[in-house]
Amino acid sequence: MKYIKCIVCYAMFGLLILITNACKKDFLDAIPDRARAIPTTLADLRALLDNSSIISKLAGYGMPEMSTDDYYVNLNNWTALSRTEQKNMYTWAADIYGNFEGIDDWNAPYQRILYCNLVLERLKAVTQPYDVQEFNDIKGSALFIRAWSFWELYNCFGALYDPSTWETELGVPLRLTSDITLPTTRSTVRETLTQIENDMKESADLLQGLPRVKTRPSKAAALAFLSRFYLFMENYPQSEKTASESLALQSDLLDYAPLSTSLNYSFGLFNKEVIFHTSMSIYAILNATRLNVSKELHLLYKGDDLRKELFFKASDGDFKYKGSYNGSAAFFTGLAVDEVWLNKAEALAQQGKLQDAIETFKQFAKFRFKKEQDIPASKDDLLAYLRDERRRELVFRGIRWMDLKRYNRHSDTQIVLERFIDGKNYTLAPRSRRYVFPIPNEVVRITGIAQNER
């Protein structure tokens, strides 16, 4: 459809405007038929949100994943790597970008947010008769994707969450309109997280229980996200509640026992555990030929753990990853049932509901181990076990960075990250400001918004 092409151009242009705070009338003058460039029906708006190259092929999560402790690169691959900004993210450098621009983790979410704002605004102009369920599902989808995108931005560029400082520390710019002439300002952490929560809660009320296709949001997905969000916020009763509500809609787990360990990639695309499918672009440093699984991580998988051979394959003394739910080398970064089971188990344990937590975990574990597991009975030991389990199960899904930040809030669960490369030792201390990435230099230069301290 011709209007789709025009809107795509407008979205790309709008993204540029978001970054530059400038507006060029000539662009709109170049559109030959403005009426056809504006979506006016529910089908038009659904088509915008179904643009998989923008919505479900998410470029984000790259920076957090490049910075985690779940992998390493050897010296030969390090030397051959031409992307300086990726080397800087790997070593937690103060200056990441240098002269490099075009930061996907900033640009891609704001492009999606622009799409969502356009859809939400145009919905107000849709007139009767229309399908109310479809109207609500489109609105819920736009709110879901906007919240998802703001969450991604916050986890890269927002200050570390601390309830004692979140009213003054800076989050990210909250673009809630498609008006590209508005100035760019940073919201507080509280404002950012509140917007994410409100958008996602509203989407959960509007969306259908399960989607027609797994690249579309659903009520199950919104509730699964909220269980993750509340776990991060340490609101354990709400994390338990939303996890339970999501599992009431979709709870089936893959039985790993009969799966083949000889395949190049162990899992199929859109398998039955997937609730909402997104994938991450393949970055050079995370390419399957360069990435080696952390030896410390690999040792966490015991002999009766079915994931050990399904997730990894040996290669010249190292281990490569083959366990993506994307069914390819690209990392799956969406929502899946396994995460929700683990969210619920931890939320229960954090509240002291230890027997319920153990039973919840056992329901999950029978699909991952060859025999029944001995689960620790004390709260501290059980939580430590569940932290390791999250790392084992959710590896390379864009979740580890979030988990590290929440573990580092407490002295007894803090983790120091270390890299050894080319004769040098690099460390990232708990609660370091380098857990927050710098905003792209060109954005700061043109908009004047505050840069993150590193």
N, C-alpha and C positions, 0 to 999 in steps of 0.2 A: 504494500500500500504506500502511495506516495507520501501521505502525511507522516508515516513512520520514519521515512528517510529524513524528512524535514525536522521532526522532533529530535532524532538522533543528532543531527547537526546542531540544533538549538541546545541540546544537552551538553554537547562537547563545548560549544561556545560559552554556555552558561557556566561550565566548570572553569573555563579560562577567566571569566568575569569574576567568579568567586575568588579566584586567586589574585586577580589584578585590580579589582574594584574599579573597572572602567567599563563603559558601555559604548558600542559602536552602532549607530543607527543604520549604517550602510548594510550591515548583515541582514537585518529584517527587510530592507528594501530589495535584497537579492532574492527573497522568496517569491516566486511567481504567483502563487495562489494561497494567500494567507488563510482563507477559510478552510482549505483542505489540510493546512499544516496544523490545525488545532483539533485535538481529539474531542469528539462530542458525544460518543456513545459508550456504553459499558464495554462493548467489544473492542473499541479503540483503546480504552484504558487498560483492559486486560492484556491486550497485545503489547502495551508498553512494559507492563510488569512481567510478561513472559519473554522478554528479550534476554535470552540466556547468556549472551555475550557480555551483558552488563550486570545482570542480577545474580545468576548462580555460578558464573565463572569468576569467583571473587579473587581479585589480585592481592587483597590484604592478607594479614597474618604473616607475611614474609619476614618483616623485621623482627617480631618476637620469636619466630621459629629459628631464624638465623642466630639468635642470641641465647638459645637455651643450652642446657648441659646434656642433651640427649644424643649428641653426635660430635664427631671431630673430623678434621681433614688432615691427611698426612702432608709432609713437607713438599713432596713433588706436586701434588694437586694444589697446594697453597701457592707455590711458586708460579704455577701455570695460570692461576686465577687472575684475570685481567680487571675484574670489577673491584676497584679500590673501596667503594662504599660498602660492599659486602664484606670485605676483609675487616673494615672498621667496625661493622656490627658484630662480627665474630669475636673481636678482641675488646669490645665495649669501649671503643675510643671516645674521647671527648668530642672531637670533630668527626662526624660520620661522613658528611656529604662532600666536603671540599667544594669543587665547582660543579658537582653532579646535581642535576635537577630532574624533574619528572618522577617524583616519588609516588609509587603506586599506592602505598599504604595511606597516603593522604588523598590523592586524586580520585582513586576508584570509589571509596565510600562516599565522597561528596558528589560524585556523578550519580550514584544510586539515590542519594538523598534528594537531589534535584528532580529526578524522575518521580520519586514518591510525592514530593511536594506538588508537582504538576498534577499528578493523579488526584491527590486529595482536594486540590482546588477545583479541578474540572468536575469532580463528583458533585459538587454543590450546584453545578449548572445543568446536570442531567435531569430531564423532565420525565414525567409519567407518560406512558406506562413503562415500567421496567421491572425486572426480576429483583425483588427485595433481597433474596438470599445471595444472588450474585453481586448486588450492590454492596452488601455487608462484607462479603468475602473479598472483594476488591479493596474496599477501604481497610479492612483488617490486614490484608497483605501489604498494602502501602505502609501502614503503621509498623507492622512487623519488620519490614526491610529497612525502614528508617531507623528504628530502634537498634536493629542488628548492626547497622552501619555506624551509628553513633557509639555503640559499644566497642566496635573494632577500633574506631578513632581514639576513644578514651584509653583503651588498653595500650595504645602506642604513645599518645601524646598528652594524656591527662596526668596531673600530679598523682602520686601514690595516695590511695584512699586511707584516710585517718579521720574518724568521726570528730576528733578534737580540732581539726584544721580544715575540714572540707568546705566550710562556708567561706573561706578566704583563699585557699589554694585554687589554682586555675585548672579548669577542665579544657574543653574544646569549644570552638564556635558552634552554636546551635542554629543552623539554618532551618527555619520552620516555614519558609515561604519561597516561592520560585522567583521572587523579585530580586534580580541580580544586581540592582543598583544600591541595595542596602549595604551599609558598612559592615566590615567583618570585625567582630569583637569576641573575646573569649569569655565563656561562662565559667562559673565556679564549679568545683567538683560536685558540690551538692546539686546545683542546677542541672549539670550534665547527667548525673545518675538518676535524678528524679524524672527528667524527661524520658530517659530510656525506660525506666520502670513504668511510667504512665502510658507511654505508647504501647509497650508490650502487653500490659494488663488490658488495655482497651482492645487490642488486636485479639487477645484470647477470648474476649466476650463476643467478637464479631465473626471469627473464623469458623468454618466447618470443622468437625472433629478430625477427619483425616482428609488429605488432599487427593485430587484426581491423579496428579503426578507429583513425584517427590521433590521437584524443583520449585514447587509452590508451597508457601507457608500454610499452616493448619493450626487448629486449636491445640493439638498434641504438641506441635513444635513450639508454640508460644509458651505453653506451660513447661516444656522441657527447658527452654531458654531461661524462664524465670527461676527454675530450680537451680540452674547454674549461677544466675545473677545473685540470688539470695544466699547461696553458699559463699560466694565471693564477699558479700556484705556481712557475713556471719549472722544472718537472720535465719537461724536453723529451723524454727517452727515453720516459717513460710517456705523454706527450701524443701522440707519434708512434705508439706501440703501440696505444693505444685508438682513435685515429683510424683506423688501418689496419683494426682489427678491426670497427669500425662500418661502414666502407666495404665490407668484405667481405660485409656483410649488405644494405646499401643504398647505392648509389653513383651512380645515374643522375642526370644534370643536365638541366635544361630547356634546350633550344636556344632562345636568345632571338631568333635571326635572323628566324624567320617570324612572331613574335608581333606583334599589331597595336599600334601606338602611339597609336591614336585612341580607345581605350576609356577610360572614366572611371577604371577600375582595371585595371591591366595583367595581373594574375595571378588565377587562380581559387583558391577555397578548397580545401584539401587537395590541392594539386598534387603531382606526383610527387617533388619535392625534399623535401617536408615529412616529417620523421621523427616528431616529436611536436608536436601543434598546441596552442598556447595563444595568447591574445590579450590585449591590455591595454585597460582601460577608457579611454574617450575623455575626457581632461581638457580643461577649457575653454581653457587656454593652448595646448594641442596640437591644438585643433580645426583641421580643414583650412582653414577660412576665416581663421584667425589665423596659423597657422604658415607662415613663409617659410623656405625652405631657405637655409642659410648660403651666401653668395656664394663664400667660400673653398672650401667643400665642392663646390659646383657646378663650379668651375673645375678640380677634380681629374679630371672626366670629359672625356676627349679626344673628337675628332670621330669616331673609329672605335669608340667605346665604345657598344655597343647599349643599355646601361642608361640613358644620358643621356635618351633620349626615353621609355623604358619606366618609369623611376622618377619623372620630373618633367614638369610641364607649366607653360608660361609663363602668367603672370597679372599684368597691369598692371605690368610691369617686374620682377616677382619670379618665384619658382618655387615651385610647390606640389608636395607629395609624393603619388604615386599608385601606389607600388610595393609595397604591403603584400601579403605572402603570405596575409593574411586575406581578400583579395578585397573589401575595403571600406576605409572611412576608419580603422578600428581597426588599431592596429599589431600585426603578428605578432611574438610574443615567444618562440616555441617553438624547436625544434631542426630544422635543415634540412641537407641534404647539402652545400650550398655552403660553409657554415661549416666543416664537417668537413674538406673539401679544403683550405681555407685554414689550419686548425689544423695539419694534417699538413705542409703546405709550410713554415710558419714553424718548426715544431718541428724539421724536418730542417735548415733553414737555421741555426737557433740552435746546432745540434750541429756545424756545419761541413760537413754533407753537401750541398754546394751544388748539385752536378749533379742529385742526387735531388730536391732542393727545386725546382729549375727545371723538371724534367720533371713533377713533381707539379702545379706551378702551370700548366704548359702544358696538361695534361689538363683542367683547370678552365677556363682562359682561352679555349679554342676555342669555348666556348658563350656567351661574353660579348663578344667583339670581332669586328669585321668582317674583320680580317686578323691574321696571326700577330704577336705582340708581341716587341719586343726586351727581353729580361729582363737586368737587370744581373748581371754575373758575380762581382763582389766581395761578400764577406759583408755589409759595412756597407751598401752600396748596395742589395743584394737585400733586406735586412731593412727598409730604409726604404721600398722599393717595396711590400713586403708589408704594411707598416703602412698605407700609403695605400690599398692594395687592400682591406684589411679595412674601412676606413672607407667606401669606395665601395660594397662589396657588402652590408655588414651594417648599413646606415644604418637608424635608427629601429626597431631590434630589441631594445633594452635591453642592448646589448653595449658601446657606446662608453664608458660610465662605467667599466666594469670594465677596459677597455683603457687608458683614461687613467690609472687608478690604477697599473697595472703599468708603463706607460711612465715614469711619474714616479718610479719607484724608482731610475732611472739618470740621471745628470746629462746624458748625451748625447742622451737621448730625452724630456726633460721638456718640458711644454707649459704655457704660461700662457694661461688662458682670459680673454677680455675681452667685456664687453657695453657698448654705448653706447645709452642710453635716456633720453629726457626731459632732455637736456643733461648727463647724468652718465655717468661712466666707472666701471664695476665690473670688478674683476679677481679671479681665483681662482688663487693661486700653487700650483705643484706641491707635493704632500705637505701641503697645508694641512689643518688639522683640519676645515675645512668640506667636505671630501670625505666626511665621516661625518656623517650627519644626526642631529639630536637625537631621542632617544626621546620619544614623546608625553608632554606635561606631566602629564596625569592618571595615566598609568602610573607615572611617577616619584613623584608625590605619594602615591599609595596603596600602592605596593609598597615604596618606599624604595630601589629599585635605583639605582646610580650613573648620573648623566646624562653624556652625551658632552660634552666641552669643545668650544666653538666659538670 
